């Protein structure tokens, strides 16, 4: 294959010295010289990719044989490139860990700069390499385990197109490359520890036992080299692919996109030199992506471009009838003085829920048809039409499903509202915009026609985030993913937090859920289980958000976790995620199964008037959230309230809170934070009073009544605790949780006037009831006054016990022998 030599000639023409690797025990490579610095701003020139099509006189059979040789060569070079990327990433974890110590090798910001986009590029090429290797080694119609030499049955174009569509990652790497090299050079000269690391990075050479020695800068240059070679490789592959081959059109498109990307990189570099801003800065593209723009109540999908000094909103016009794809200008806002506000999780109207359900149902049916059809025939007109319908339906859903609002207000009075589906994505936009506005860069009035026209070449995001355009991945999840959010630590001051969890994949069901807000605490805990019905999920995103009265929510940190169906199962596996300053502990489990047709948005299961075992099983806890949330709120601000459980709250307010708990836990907890203390205590009492079966089962009534007749106090307590052990787990732990709380309340009886006897009088009739004769219970009848005495005395004696067992609030989620910690 002549690709490598062709790439070498190109690099030499650009005055970039290259050292050819030789097989040896240790070979040092350093492609950087001082004269190469001039190439940093524009390492990839468009002339390098305008390759002429060389006419071939080979027969189709000879072309296919050459094609196979080219593909084998690509596979080999991909393997080498992946080893180089792994070598580059090898010290990242240690450098990141040292950044938090008193003597860091690199600061956290420097680590982020040096390794920016490298893990994502590695993952992209690993996926491409695995797919290509599988295609080349799968048996053909007449072979069994040997290379697939059947030319027209070997389709790889989709793999190349998928990779090229992700070249935006290289755009970010190239934009950051110059700064990364500066950090490496500075630290190499100033820190002997980093110098030792940067000058001797070893990589194995595959099957042989030789190793290659690299410098850090040489490895950082590898992605720049690789993205150029990819275009050359695509050109070679296209030359050896017959025009009637199914891959030909796909490879043409991949080559076009690759050339467009390299041209865009060069144009971006030219723009950086030509448009000078204040503080010596140049205008360059910082981020782009698809958002929903709201104007006059209408939603429109737009491509948003964030430059150093401005935001540009454009409308994409697809290529048609020989015309090239282009962008139309919508609006722009200078970043100087730009005010921003985001609003989380707006409630959807019932009509919107029904519309989204109809769209999701249509998507589900189209997706199922495509999967069924894929098993019968490939490439048919029916499949093409169905796929196009699926993409259009998903675009409609992408336009109407976002609920996160980002409001933008410029000093000139212009305002725009953007909607995003993901809080994680919104936070990424907000972080970049905040950083740029802090730099206080004065906006140079742009040439809007030139700036908008350049978007096709400058863009890093090629198309909207549609799952239907992605190839099926066997490691993705399809079934039920459960995420139990336990607790957080690392706060510098008490705060009220909630955790937001997002998954990707088809949006047949909701892809996002949030815990309720914790009470103000340095170590908040939730023990709340969130369940997702997923199809094609590969990533889990977690955000920790702080809530303050009268202020916008603040994202304290975020992290992303790769999902692998082979690494998850029906047993809980614990993870510890580092989200900025906060450590969040959660557990995951996964149950694979085919998804049924999505039903209309299901309402939350009711909380009141439901057996406690049913509710606890549904919530995945031992103490229901309504009990814990009310108790935590009362202990936060109600312990010194006179008559905290004796004085009744307003009936209407109690009913409103009850309805909130029955419909939306997050909304209920938010209301709880500002409700009157006596309303909160009234909700707690009402919950126990409306249980279909009392917290202490009725079958225990007579046994408990007999213990009261025991004269020996110690024997009586032992008997009562023994009876308590026979209760179902949710009943026992909820009762113990309540008893410990009431004991803490009574310790402040000098202020709140609630003694143990007062508390027993209030709760006794709700927690224990006499069995009703004739409803399956046989036993002696009891006078109502005697029944009340038993109810109060039983609870009173339990409250007097000084050695009550501790209550367990949640089910154990750490069934693995060892917890698995993920550092993000």
C-alpha positions in Angstrom: 0.0 0.0 0.0 1.3 3.4 -1.0 -0.7 5.4 1.6 2.1 5.7 4.2 4.7 6.9 1.6 2.2 9.4 0.2 1.6 10.7 3.7 5.3 11.0 4.3 5.8 13.0 1.1 3.0 15.4 2.2 4.5 15.9 5.7 8.0 16.6 4.2 6.4 19.1 1.8 5.1 21.0 4.8 8.6 21.0 6.4 7.5 18.6 9.2 10.4 16.2 9.9 9.5 12.6 10.3 11.5 9.7 11.8 10.7 6.3 10.3 10.2 3.7 13.0 12.6 0.8 12.9 12.2 -2.5 14.7 14.5 -2.5 17.7 14.5 -2.9 21.4 14.0 0.8 22.0 13.6 3.5 19.4 13.2 7.2 20.3 11.0 9.3 18.1 10.7 13.1 18.2 9.1 14.8 15.3 9.3 18.3 16.7 11.9 20.9 15.7 11.8 24.6 16.2 11.0 25.2 12.5 7.9 23.1 12.9 6.2 25.7 15.1 5.1 27.6 12.1 2.8 24.7 11.1 0.9 24.7 14.4 -1.8 27.2 13.3 -2.4 25.5 10.0 -1.1 21.9 10.1 -3.6 20.7 7.5 -3.8 22.5 4.2 -6.7 21.9 1.7 -4.3 21.4 -1.1 -3.2 18.2 0.6 -6.5 16.5 0.1 -7.4 17.6 -3.4 -6.1 14.3 -4.8 -6.7 13.6 -8.5 -8.6 10.4 -9.3 -6.1 8.1 -11.0 -7.7 6.0 -13.7 -7.3 2.3 -13.2 -7.2 -0.4 -15.9 -7.6 -3.3 -13.4 -10.4 -5.9 -13.7 -13.0 -5.8 -10.9 -11.4 -9.0 -9.4 -8.0 -7.4 -9.3 -9.5 -4.2 -7.7 -11.2 -6.2 -5.0 -7.9 -8.0 -4.2 -6.1 -4.7 -3.9 -9.0 -3.4 -1.9 -8.5 -6.2 0.6 -4.8 -5.4 0.8 -5.6 -1.8 1.5 -8.1 -2.7 4.2 -5.6 -5.1 5.9 -3.0 -2.3 5.9 -5.6 0.1 7.4 -6.3 -2.4 10.2 -2.6 -2.8 10.9 -2.0 1.0 11.1 -5.1 1.5 13.3 -3.7 -1.1 15.7 -0.4 0.8 15.9 -2.2 4.2 16.3 -4.3 2.8 19.1 -1.2 1.6 21.0 0.3 5.1 20.6 -2.9 6.7 22.0 -2.9 4.2 24.9 0.7 5.1 25.6 -0.2 8.8 25.6 -3.1 8.3 28.0 -1.2 6.0 30.3 0.0 8.7 32.7 -3.3 10.7 32.7 -4.8 9.0 35.7 -1.7 9.4 37.8 -1.3 13.0 36.8 -4.9 13.7 37.6 -4.6 12.1 41.0 -1.4 14.1 41.8 -3.2 17.4 40.8 -5.1 17.2 44.1 -2.0 16.8 46.2 0.2 19.5 47.8 2.9 18.9 45.2 1.2 18.3 41.9 3.1 17.4 38.7 0.5 19.2 36.6 -2.5 21.3 37.8 -5.9 20.0 37.1 -6.4 22.6 34.4 -3.1 21.6 32.8 -4.0 17.9 32.8 -7.3 18.8 31.1 -5.4 20.9 28.5 -2.8 18.3 27.7 -5.2 15.4 27.3 -8.1 17.3 25.8 -10.3 15.1 23.5 -7.6 12.3 23.5 -9.8 9.7 25.4 -12.7 10.5 23.1 -10.5 10.1 20.0 -9.1 6.8 21.4 -12.7 5.5 21.9 -13.7 6.5 18.4 -10.8 4.7 16.8 -11.2 1.7 19.1 -14.8 1.4 17.9 -13.7 1.7 14.2 -10.9 -0.8 14.7 -13.2 -3.4 16.4 -15.8 -3.0 13.7 -13.3 -3.3 10.8 -11.6 -6.3 12.4 -14.9 -8.1 12.8 -15.9 -7.4 9.2 -12.5 -8.7 7.8 -12.5 -11.9 9.9 -16.1 -13.0 9.7 -16.6 -16.0 7.5 -17.9 -15.5 3.9 -20.4 -17.7 2.1 -17.7 -20.2 1.1 -15.1 -19.8 3.8 -15.1 -20.9 7.4 -13.1 -18.7 9.7 -10.7 -17.4 7.1 -10.5 -13.8 5.7 -13.6 -12.7 3.8 -12.4 -12.4 0.2 -15.9 -12.1 -1.2 -15.7 -8.5 -2.5 -19.3 -7.5 -2.8 -20.2 -9.1 0.5 -17.6 -7.1 2.4 -19.1 -3.8 3.3 -17.0 -1.3 5.4 -18.2 2.1 4.1 -20.5 2.6 7.0 -17.6 2.2 9.5 -15.6 4.9 7.7 -18.6 7.2 7.4 -19.4 6.8 11.1 -15.8 7.6 12.0 -15.6 10.7 9.8 -18.9 12.0 11.2 -17.1 12.1 14.6 -14.1 14.1 13.3 -15.4 17.1 15.3 -13.4 15.5 18.1 -10.2 16.2 16.0 -11.4 19.7 15.6 -11.4 20.2 19.3 -8.0 18.5 19.6 -6.4 20.7 16.8 -7.8 23.9 18.3 -6.3 23.0 21.7 -3.1 21.5 20.3 -0.9 24.6 20.4 -1.8 25.2 24.0 -1.2 21.6 25.0 2.3 21.7 23.4 3.1 24.8 25.4 2.1 23.2 28.6 4.2 20.1 27.9 7.3 22.2 27.0 6.9 24.5 30.0 6.6 21.6 32.4 9.4 19.6 30.8 11.8 22.5 31.5 10.5 23.4 34.9 9.7 20.0 36.6 12.2 17.2 36.5 9.5 14.6 37.4 7.5 15.6 34.3 10.7 15.7 32.2 11.5 12.1 33.1 8.0 11.1 32.1 7.8 13.2 28.9 11.1 12.0 27.5 10.7 8.2 27.9 7.2 6.9 27.1 7.4 3.3 26.0 4.9 1.5 23.8 5.0 -2.2 22.9 5.0 -3.2 19.2 2.2 -5.8 19.3 3.1 -9.5 18.9 6.9 -9.0 18.9 8.5 -8.1 22.1 10.2 -4.9 20.9 9.3 -1.5 22.3 9.3 2.0 20.9 10.4 5.0 23.0 8.5 8.2 22.4 8.6 11.7 23.7 5.4 13.3 25.0 5.3 15.8 22.1 5.8 13.1 19.5 2.7 11.3 20.8 0.7 14.5 20.9 1.5 15.0 17.2 0.1 11.5 16.3 -3.6 12.6 16.0 -2.6 15.5 13.7 -0.7 13.0 11.5 -3.5 10.5 11.6 -6.4 12.8 10.6 -4.4 13.7 7.4 -3.6 10.0 6.7 -7.3 9.1 7.0 -8.1 11.3 4.0 -5.3 9.7 2.0 -6.4 6.2 3.0 -10.0 7.0 2.0 -8.7 8.1 -1.4 -6.8 4.9 -1.8 -9.7 2.8 -0.7 -12.1 4.5 -3.1 -9.7 3.9 -6.0 -9.8 0.1 -5.4 -13.6 0.0 -4.9 -15.6 -0.7 -8.1 -18.3 1.9 -8.8 -21.0 -0.8 -8.7 -19.9 -1.9 -5.2 -22.3 -1.0 -2.4 -19.5 0.9 -0.6 -18.6 3.2 -3.4 -21.2 6.0 -2.7 -20.7 5.8 1.0 -16.9 6.0 0.7 -17.4 9.0 -1.6 -19.4 10.8 1.0 -16.9 9.9 3.7 -14.0 11.3 1.6 -16.0 14.5 0.9 -16.7 15.0 4.6 -13.0 14.3 5.4 -11.8 16.8 2.9 -14.4 19.4 4.1 -13.1 18.9 7.6 -9.5 19.5 6.7 -10.4 22.5 4.7 -12.5 23.9 7.6 -9.5 23.4 9.9 -7.3 25.5 7.6 -10.0 28.2 7.2 -10.4 28.3 11.0 -6.7 28.8 11.3 -6.8 31.6 8.7 -9.7 33.2 10.6 -7.7 33.1 13.8 -5.0 35.1 12.1 -7.2 37.6 10.4 -9.9 38.6 13.1 -8.0 40.2 16.0 -10.0 41.0 19.1 -9.1 42.9 22.3 -6.4 41.6 24.7 -4.5 40.2 21.7 -7.1 37.4 21.2 -8.3 36.0 17.9 -11.8 35.0 16.9 -12.1 31.2 16.8 -14.9 28.6 17.1 -15.2 27.3 20.6 -18.2 25.1 20.4 -21.1 24.3 18.2 -24.2 22.1 18.4 -27.9 21.8 17.8 -30.4 23.5 20.0 -34.1 24.5 19.8 -34.7 28.2 19.3 -38.0 29.6 20.6 -39.5 32.6 18.8 -43.1 33.8 19.1 -44.0 30.5 20.7 -42.7 28.4 17.8 -39.9 25.9 18.2 -37.2 25.5 15.5 -34.1 23.3 15.4 -31.1 25.5 14.9 -27.3 25.0 14.7 -25.6 27.3 17.3 -22.0 28.4 16.9 -20.1 29.9 19.8 -17.1 32.0 18.9 -14.6 33.7 21.2 -16.7 36.9 21.2 -20.2 36.1 19.9 -23.0 33.5 19.6 -24.2 32.8 16.0 -27.5 31.1 15.4 -28.0 29.5 12.0 -30.5 27.4 10.0 -29.1 24.5 8.0 -30.1 24.2 4.4 -29.4 20.7 3.1 -27.7 20.0 -0.2 -30.1 19.4 -3.2 -29.9 19.2 -7.0 -26.2 19.6 -7.1 -26.1 22.5 -4.7 -23.8 22.3 -1.7 -25.0 22.3 1.9 -25.1 25.8 3.4 -26.2 27.8 6.5 -28.6 30.7 6.7 -28.2 33.5 9.2 -30.8 33.7 12.0 -29.3 36.0 14.7 -26.2 36.7 16.7 -25.5 38.1 20.2 -22.2 39.6 21.4 -20.8 37.9 24.5 -19.8 41.2 26.1 -22.3 42.0 28.8 -24.5 39.0 27.9 -26.7 37.9 30.8 -27.8 34.3 31.1 -30.3 32.4 33.1 -31.3 28.8 32.9 -34.5 27.2 34.2 -34.6 23.5 34.9 -37.3 20.9 34.2 -40.4 22.9 33.3 -43.6 20.9 33.7 -45.2 19.7 30.4 -48.9 20.2 29.7 -51.1 17.2 29.2 -51.5 18.0 25.5 -47.7 18.0 25.2 -47.5 14.6 26.9 -50.0 13.1 24.5 -48.1 14.6 21.5 -44.8 13.2 22.7 -46.4 9.8 23.3 -47.7 9.7 19.8 -44.3 10.6 18.4 -42.5 8.0 20.6 -45.0 5.3 19.6 -44.4 6.0 15.9 -40.6 5.9 16.5 -41.0 2.6 18.3 -43.0 1.0 15.5 -40.6 2.3 12.8 -37.6 1.0 14.7 -39.1 -2.4 15.2 -40.0 -2.6 11.5 -36.4 -1.8 10.5 -34.9 -4.4 12.9 -37.3 -7.1 11.6 -36.5 -6.1 8.0 -32.8 -6.2 8.6 -33.0 -9.9 9.2 -34.6 -10.5 5.8 -32.9 -8.2 3.2 -30.4 -5.4 3.3 -30.4 -2.1 1.4 -34.0 -2.3 0.0 -36.0 0.7 -0.8 -38.5 -0.1 2.0 -35.7 0.0 4.6 -34.4 3.3 3.2 -37.8 4.9 3.4 -38.4 3.6 6.9 -35.0 4.8 8.0 -35.8 8.3 6.6 -39.1 8.3 8.3 -37.5 7.3 11.6 -34.9 10.1 11.3 -37.7 12.7 10.6 -39.7 11.4 13.5 -36.7 11.6 15.8 -36.0 15.2 14.6 -39.6 16.1 15.5 -39.2 14.6 18.9 -35.8 16.4 19.3 -37.6 19.7 18.6 -40.6 19.3 20.9 -39.2 17.3 23.9 -36.5 19.7 25.4 -37.5 21.2 28.7 -34.3 23.0 29.9 -34.4 26.7 29.1 -31.4 29.0 28.6 -32.4 32.6 28.4 -30.0 35.1 26.8 -30.2 38.9 27.2 -27.8 41.3 25.6 -27.2 45.0 26.8 -28.8 46.2 23.5 -32.1 44.7 24.6 -32.1 41.7 22.4 -33.2 38.5 24.0 -33.4 34.9 22.8 -34.6 31.7 24.4 -32.9 28.3 23.7 -34.2 24.9 24.8 -32.1 21.8 25.4 -33.0 18.2 26.2 -30.0 17.5 28.4 -29.0 19.3 31.6 -25.5 17.9 31.0 -25.3 19.6 27.6 -26.8 22.8 28.9 -24.1 22.9 31.6 -21.4 22.4 29.0 -22.7 25.4 27.0 -23.0 27.5 30.2 -19.4 26.7 31.3 -17.9 27.7 28.0 -20.0 30.9 27.7 -19.2 31.9 31.3 -15.5 31.5 30.7 -15.6 33.6 27.6 -17.7 36.4 29.2 -15.3 36.6 32.1 -12.5 37.3 29.7 -14.4 40.5 28.8 -13.5 40.4 25.1 -14.8 43.2 23.1 -16.8 42.1 20.0 -15.6 43.1 16.6 -18.6 43.5 14.3 -18.6 40.4 12.2 -19.0 40.0 8.5 -22.2 38.0 8.9 -22.2 36.7 5.3 -18.6 35.4 5.5 -19.0 34.0 9.0 -22.2 32.2 8.2 -20.9 30.8 4.9 -17.8 29.4 6.8 -20.0 27.4 9.1 -20.1 24.4 6.8 -16.3 24.0 7.0 -15.8 25.2 10.6 -18.5 23.1 12.2 -17.5 20.2 14.5 -21.0 18.8 14.9 -22.0 17.4 11.5 -25.6 16.5 12.2 -28.3 16.6 15.0 -27.8 14.0 17.8 -30.1 11.3 16.3 -29.7 7.8 17.6 -31.2 6.4 14.4 -28.1 7.5 12.5 -25.8 5.5 14.7 -24.8 1.9 14.0 -26.1 -0.8 16.3 -23.6 -1.6 19.1 -23.7 -5.0 20.8 -22.5 -3.5 24.1 -25.3 -1.0 24.3 -28.2 -1.5 26.8 -31.7 -2.6 25.9 -34.0 -3.3 28.9 -34.3 -1.8 32.4 -31.4 0.2 33.9 -31.8 0.9 37.7 -29.7 3.6 39.3 -29.8 3.9 43.1 -28.5 7.3 44.3 -27.2 6.9 47.8 -25.3 9.9 49.1 -22.8 12.7 48.5 -19.9 14.1 50.4 -17.2 16.7 49.9 -19.3 19.9 50.4 -17.5 22.8 52.0 -20.8 24.1 53.5 -24.3 22.7 54.1 -26.5 22.7 51.0 -29.7 21.3 49.7 -28.9 19.1 46.7 -30.5 16.9 44.1 -28.9 14.5 41.6 -29.9 14.4 38.0 -29.3 11.2 36.0 -29.4 11.0 32.2 -29.1 8.2 29.7 -28.8 8.2 25.9 -30.3 5.9 23.3 -33.7 6.0 21.6 -36.2 8.3 23.5 -39.1 5.8 23.6 -39.3 6.5 27.3 -38.0 9.4 29.4 -34.2 9.5 29.4 -33.8 11.6 32.5 -34.8 11.4 36.2 -33.9 13.3 39.3 -33.8 12.6 43.0 -35.8 14.7 45.5 -33.9 17.6 47.2 -32.0 16.7 50.3 -32.2 18.7 53.5 -29.4 21.2 54.1 -26.4 19.0 55.1 -22.7 18.6 54.6 -23.3 14.9 53.8 -26.7 14.7 52.0 -28.3 11.3 51.3 -31.2 10.1 49.2 -31.1 6.3 48.9 -33.5 6.8 46.0 -33.9 4.4 43.1 -34.4 5.7 39.6 -35.4 3.3 36.8 -35.0 3.8 33.0 -36.4 1.8 30.1 -33.5 2.0 27.6 -32.8 1.0 24.1 -29.3 1.6 22.7 -28.0 3.3 25.8 -24.2 3.6 25.9 -23.6 6.6 28.3 -24.8 7.6 31.7 -24.5 11.2 32.8 -24.8 12.4 36.4 -25.0 15.9 37.7 -25.1 17.2 41.3 -27.2 20.4 41.6 -27.6 22.8 44.5 -30.9 24.5 45.3 -31.2 27.8 47.1 -34.3 29.8 48.0 -34.9 32.6 45.6 -31.8 31.8 43.5 -31.2 29.8 40.3 -30.1 26.2 40.7 -26.3 25.7 40.5 -24.6 22.7 39.0 -21.8 21.7 41.4 -20.3 19.1 39.2 -21.0 16.5 36.4 -19.5 13.3 35.2 -20.2 10.8 32.4 -19.9 7.0 32.7 -19.7 4.5 29.9 -22.3 1.7 30.0 -21.5 -1.8 28.9 -24.0 -4.5 28.8 -21.3 -7.1 29.4 -20.1 -5.4 32.6 -23.6 -4.9 34.1 -26.1 -7.5 35.3 -29.0 -8.0 37.7 -26.7 -7.6 40.8 -26.1 -4.1 42.1 -22.7 -2.7 41.5 -21.5 0.3 43.4 -19.8 3.3 41.8 -18.2 6.4 43.3 -18.2 9.3 40.9 -16.2 12.5 41.3 -18.3 15.4 40.2 -16.1 18.4 40.7 -15.8 19.0 44.5 -18.6 16.5 45.3 -18.3 12.7 45.5 -21.6 10.9 44.7 -22.1 7.3 45.6 -24.6 5.3 43.5 -25.3 1.7 42.4 -26.2 0.3 39.1 -28.0 -2.9 37.9 -29.3 -3.9 34.5 -31.9 -6.4 33.4 -31.9 -7.0 29.6 -35.3 -7.6 27.9 -37.1 -6.6 24.8 -39.0 -3.3 25.2 -42.7 -3.3 24.8 -44.6 -0.6 22.9 -44.4 2.5 25.1 -47.6 3.4 26.8 -48.8 6.9 27.6 -46.9 8.7 30.3 -47.5 6.7 33.4 -48.4 8.5 36.5 -46.4 8.1 39.7 -47.7 5.3 41.9 -49.7 6.8 44.8 -48.1 7.0 48.2 -51.0 7.3 50.6 -53.6 4.6 51.3 -51.1 2.0 49.9 -49.7 -1.0 51.9 -46.3 0.0 53.2 -44.7 -3.2 51.8 -46.0 -2.4 48.3 -44.8 1.2 48.5 -41.4 0.2 49.8 -40.9 -2.4 47.1 -41.8 0.1 44.4 -39.4 2.8 45.8 -36.7 0.2 46.5 -36.3 1.3 50.1 -37.2 0.0 53.6 -38.5 3.4 54.9 -40.8 5.2 52.5 -39.6 8.6 51.2 -42.6 10.4 52.5 -41.7 9.3 56.1 -38.0 10.2 55.7 -38.6 13.5 54.0 -41.1 14.7 56.6 -38.9 13.6 59.5 -35.8 15.2 58.0 -37.7 18.5 57.5 -39.1 18.5 61.0 -35.7 17.8 62.5 -34.2 20.6 60.4 -36.5 23.4 61.5 -39.3 22.1 63.8 -37.8 20.6 66.9 -38.4 23.7 69.0 -41.9 24.2 67.7 -44.4 24.1 70.7 -46.8 21.2 70.2 -45.0 20.0 67.1 -47.3 16.9 66.8 -50.2 18.1 69.0 -51.1 21.3 67.1 -52.9 20.6 63.8 -51.9 22.2 60.5 -54.3 23.7 58.0 -56.4 20.8 56.5 -56.3 22.2 52.9 -52.5 22.6 53.0 -52.1 19.0 54.3 -54.3 17.8 51.5 -52.3 19.7 48.9 -49.0 18.2 50.2 -50.7 14.7 50.2 -51.7 15.1 46.6 -48.2 16.3 45.7 -46.6 13.1 47.2 -49.2 11.0 45.3 -48.2 12.6 41.9 -44.6 13.9 42.0 -42.0 13.3 44.7 -39.7 16.0 43.6 -42.5 18.6 43.6 -43.7 17.4 47.0 -40.3 17.7 48.6 -39.9 21.2 47.2 -43.2 22.2 48.7 -42.2 20.6 51.9 -39.2 22.9 52.3 -41.5 26.0 52.6 -44.6 24.4 54.3 -45.6 25.3 57.8 -44.1 22.9 60.4 -47.5 21.8 61.6 -48.5 21.0 58.1 -45.5 18.8 57.7 -46.2 16.9 60.9 -49.8 16.6 59.8 -48.8 14.9 56.6 -46.7 12.4 58.5 -49.5 11.6 60.9 -52.0 11.3 58.0 -49.7 8.9 56.2 -49.7 6.4 59.1 -53.4 7.0 59.8 -54.4 6.1 56.2 -52.3 2.9 55.9 -54.7 0.0 55.0 -52.9 -2.2 57.5 -51.3 -0.4 60.5 -47.6 -0.1 60.8 -47.7 -2.7 63.6 -49.8 -5.5 62.0 -53.2 -6.2 63.6 -52.3 -9.8 64.2 -49.7 -8.6 66.8 -52.3 -6.6 68.8 -53.2 -9.3 71.4 -49.6 -10.5 71.8 -48.5 -6.9 72.5 -51.4 -6.4 74.9 -50.3 -9.5 76.9 -46.8 -8.1 77.2 -48.2 -5.1 79.1 -49.4 -7.5 81.8 -45.8 -8.6 82.6 -44.5 -7.1 85.9 -40.8 -7.5 85.1 -40.0 -4.4 83.0 -36.9 -5.9 81.4 -38.7 -9.1 80.4 -41.5 -7.0 79.0 -39.1 -5.0 76.8 -37.4 -8.2 75.6 -40.7 -9.7 74.6 -41.8 -6.5 72.8 -38.6 -6.3 70.8 -38.9 -10.0 70.0 -42.4 -9.5 68.7 -41.1 -6.5 66.6 -38.6 -8.8 64.9 -41.5 -10.8 63.5 -42.8 -7.8 61.6 -42.2 -7.5 57.8 -38.9 -5.6 57.2 -40.5 -2.3 55.9 -42.9 -2.2 58.9 -40.1 -2.9 61.4 -37.5 -0.5 60.0 -40.1 2.3 59.5 -41.4 1.9 63.1 -37.8 2.0 64.4 -37.0 5.0 62.3 -40.1 6.8 63.7 -39.3 5.8 67.3 -35.7 7.2 67.1 -37.2 10.4 65.7 -39.8 10.7 68.5 -37.1 10.1 71.1 -35.1 13.0 69.7 -38.2 15.2 69.8 -38.9 14.3 73.4 -35.3 15.4 74.4 -36.4 18.9 73.6 -39.7 18.7 75.6 -38.7 21.7 77.7 -39.2 23.7 74.6 -41.7 21.8 72.4 -43.8 20.4 75.3 -43.9 17.0 73.7 -43.1 14.3 76.3 -42.9 10.6 75.5 -46.4 10.1 76.8 -47.7 12.9 74.7 -46.1 11.5 71.6 -47.4 8.0 72.4 -50.9 9.4 72.8 -50.7 11.1 69.4 -49.3 8.2 67.4 -50.6 5.1 69.3 -54.0 4.9 67.7 -52.5 5.3 64.2 -49.7 2.7 64.6 -51.6 -0.2 66.3 -55.2 -1.2 65.8 -57.4 -4.0 67.2 -58.3 -6.6 64.7 -61.9 -6.4 63.3 -63.8 -9.6 64.2 -65.3 -11.3 61.2 -62.7 -10.1 58.7 -60.4 -13.1 59.1 -59.5 -12.3 62.7 -60.8 -14.3 65.6 -60.2 -13.3 69.2 -61.7 -11.6 72.2 -63.4 -8.3 71.7 -62.2 -5.3 73.6 -63.8 -2.1 74.8 -62.8 1.0 72.8 -61.4 2.7 75.9 -59.3 -0.4 76.7 -58.1 -0.5 73.1 -56.8 3.1 73.2 -55.0 2.4 76.5 -53.2 -0.6 74.9 -52.3 1.4 71.8 -50.8 4.3 73.8 -49.0 2.0 76.3 -47.4 -0.2 73.6 -45.9 2.8 71.8 -45.0 4.4 75.2 -43.0 1.3 76.3 -41.2 1.1 72.9 -40.3 4.8 73.3 -38.9 4.2 76.8 -36.5 1.6 75.4 -32.9 2.9 75.5 -31.4 0.1 73.3 -33.6 0.2 70.3 -32.1 -1.4 67.2 -31.0 1.1 64.5 -33.3 1.5 61.6 -32.1 0.6 58.1 -33.6 3.0 55.6 -32.7 1.4 52.3 -32.1 -2.0 50.8 -28.4 -3.1 50.5 -27.0 -2.3 47.0 -23.5 -3.6 47.4 -23.9 -7.3 46.7 -20.5 -7.5 45.0 -17.6 -8.6 47.2 -15.7 -5.3 46.6 -17.0 -1.9 45.6 -15.9 -0.7 42.2 -14.8 2.9 42.2 -14.9 5.0 39.1 -12.9 8.3 39.0 -14.3 10.8 36.5 
